[in-house]
Amino acid sequence: MQENIDYELVPLDDDDHWQIRIKTGDFIETMFSFGKLQVVDEEYLNFSYDLIYSPIDGLDEEDPALQEIVKKILISVMDSALGHIKL
């Protein structure tokens, strides 16, 4: 997944929080925000997200295909953020 191609970050008024709008694929125009990220047993990363809007009737956070897309976007966002860290 690539930022500004497959998804875009949409800042909120406070500039500390943002939502994500999906721009391609089966969930186009769906918007969500990440919730809590948690490392489990030093091996796994759990995350939550909130579905803000979707043009797809009946879509919810439990949809396995949407969860997979959100996971791929999270990986992309984290890769991008880590790429900007200077050690």
Rosetta blueprint (number, residue, H / E / L):
1 M L
2 Q L
3 E E
4 N L
5 I L
6 D L
7 Y E
8 E E
9 L E
10 V E
11 P E
12 L L
13 D L
14 D L
15 D L
16 D L
17 H L
18 W E
19 Q E
20 I E
21 R E
22 I E
23 K L
24 T L
25 G H
26 D H
27 F H
28 I L
29 E L
30 T L
31 M E
32 F E
33 S E
34 F E
35 G E
36 K E
37 L E
38 Q E
39 V E
40 V E
41 D L
42 E L
43 E L
44 Y E
45 L E
46 N E
47 F E
48 S E
49 Y E
50 D E
51 L E
52 I E
53 Y E
54 S L
55 P L
56 I L
57 D L
58 G L
59 L L
60 D L
61 E L
62 E L
63 D L
64 P H
65 A H
66 L H
67 Q H
68 E H
69 I H
70 V H
71 K H
72 K H
73 I H
74 L H
75 I H
76 S H
77 V H
78 M H
79 D H
80 S H
81 A H
82 L H
83 G H
84 H L
85 I L
86 K L
87 L L
